[in-house]
Amino acid sequence: MKMIETVATVTENRQMTVQLPPDITPGEHHVVLVIDEKPVNEVPATKKERPPLNFPVRSYGAWPADLSLRREDIYGDDGK
């Protein structure tokens, strides 16, 4: 079983042509066609623009010169 996702154009007489990859063998195949009812070229509704988040900022000065953020220094022997 192979799944192929593509965009197809449906003509006025409701026909569609599909170009398959070369590894699909000629002959009859069971095909399932799923059509999204919303056309691809339909313009989506625009989202309401919202301002950037305003998080509080706190200043605690410079980090200590001897501060180590190594895992071995942060966690104990049990990894916690």
C-alpha positions, 0 to 999 in steps of 0.5 A: 500500500502506498500513500500519495499526497498531492494537489490536483486540479478538477476541471469544469467537467469534473475530471482530474488527471494524476501523474503517478511515480514510476514504481506504481505498476500498470493495471487495475488498483484499488484507490481511495480518493479523499477530497478536502472540501475547502479549495487550496486557493481559498484565502484563510481567515486572517488571525487577529494581530495581538501585541507581544507578551509583556513578561516582567524583567528582574535584574539580579546583577552579574552571575558569580564568576565561580558559578558552575552549571555542569550537570554533575555540580547541579544534581546529586549522585542519584541524578536528582 
